[in-house]
Amino acid sequence: MIKQSIESNKVIAFQYIDINGSYTEREIEPVTLILKINKWYVYAFCKLRNEYRLFKLGRMQNMKRTSKPIEQRERSEHESFYRHNREMVTITLKFTQHALNELEDYFDLDSVEFGDDGWVYLTESFPEDEWVYRMILSLGSEIEVLEPVHIREIMKERAKKIYDKY
């Protein structure tokens, strides 16, 4: 729903639970989704606080997309950190259905394809950084990077270093 709201430039309304368990009604203008230490956040302009903020998806309840358009406004000076600090790369993965349980927190499950060969396939864009390499390596032989070739090579080199240690 958040991705759709970003693409269609529509405001999202929801109840937000803060760290103390208090609820507030919020309307936000979503800018981007962010994966930070295995947790998803949405970076958005908060109409209640009148500033750009991060919202943890796990604390958002009763979310609905409104018909209200996102206003054109000057963006936060910090937005460049959230949007442009890492290069995006389109990765094609092949993995087992068991690995699907591990990966469901990171990928849009509507994007997966179940092959006749028993493997699950996914092509998605991700920031190319150490986190994505470690996530792939953490699944061991249950995942294979099909594309891009340079990430296949990085995985091969890292797996060889691990093998050489043992």
N, C-alpha and C positions, 0 to 999 in steps of 0.2 A: 504494500500500500504506500509506503514511503517513497519507493522508487517511482511508482506511478504518479505520486503527487509532485515529485521533483520534475518529472518529464512533462506533466500537464500544467505546471505552475499553479497548483492549488494548495490552499491552506489545510493543515491537519488540526483537528481538535481531539483532545484526550484528557484523561485524568493522570496527573503525575504524582508519584509517591516519593517524597524526599527521604533522606537518610534517617530521619526521625519518625517516619511512618505517617507524616501528614500529607493529605491530598490537596492538590490545587487543580483547578480547571485551566487548561492551557490551550492556546492556539499558536501554532508555529508556522513559519514559512521555511520549509526544509531546503537546505542547500546541498548536503552530501551525507552519505553514510560513511562511518569510520569504524574500522576494526582496530581496537586498542587492547592489547593484552588479553586476547581471546574473548572480548566482550564487544558487542555492537553498540554504537552511539549514532545519533543523528545530530549534525551540526546545523543549527537553524536560527532564524530570527524569532525570538520569543515576544509575542505581542503583549503578554502580561508584564514582563520585565523591561520591554523596549530596548533589547540588546541581543546580540548574537550569543548563543550558549550551546553547550553540549548536553544532550539528553540521553541517558542510558535506556536502551530499548526495553530492558527487563523491568523498568519502573514505569513504563507507559501502559495505561489500561484504557479499555473502551475507546480505542482509536477509531476515528472516522474521517474520511476525506470530505471536505466541504466544497461548495461551489465557489467560494471566495477566491479571487485571484491573488497571487503573490504580488505585493507591491514592489515597484522598482525603487530601490533605496541604495545608498552608499554602503558598500560592504565593509565589514570589520577589517582592521589592519592585520588581524590574526588569521583571516581566512586563507591567505596564501600558505600558511603552515599546514592547514588541513587539506587543501586541495592540490598543492603543487610541490610538496616537499619530496615526493618520490615519483620516479618514472612508472607509468602504468605499462603492463605487458599483458598480452592475451595469451593465456595458457590453455592448452588442451591436455586433459588428464584422462587416463584410463585406470579404473580402480575396481576393487571387489565390492560386492554388496555389503560386506562387513565393514569396509572402510567408509561406506556411505554414512553409517551411524556417526563416525568421527567428523565427517566433513559437513554434516547438515547445519552446523552452526556457522559455517563460513560461506556457503554457497546457496544460491536460490535453487531450491529443489525442482522448481518448474523447468530449470535449464538442463537437468540431467536426462540422458537417453540411455535406456537399457538395451544393450546389444543382444543379438541372438546368440552370441558367443559366451554369454554369462557375465560379461564385464559391463561396468557402468562408465559412460563417457560424459565429459563435461568440457565446455569451452567457456572461459570467463576471463574478464580483465581484473588484474590485481596489481597493487603496487609491488614492483620488483624490489625486494629487500631481503634481509636476513631472515625475517619472520617467515616468509613464504618458503624459503629453502628448508628451514627447520621443520615446518609443518609437513612438507612433502617427505622429508627424510624420516620423520616420526612414524610414518605409516609403513616403512620398510618395503617388503616385497608385495604389499597389497596395493601399491600405486605405481604408475609409470607416467612420466611426462612424455607426451607424444610431440608436442610443439611448445615453445620454439626450441630449435636445436641447441642454442647456447645454454638454456637451462638444463636440457638433457646432459650436456657436457659437464656443467657444474655439479649435477647430481652424481654423475659417473665418477668425477674426481673425488668428491667427498666420500662416496661409498668405498672407493679404493683406499683412501686414507684410513677409514674405519677398518676395512678388511686387513690392511697391512699391520695395524696395531695388534691384531689377534692372530 
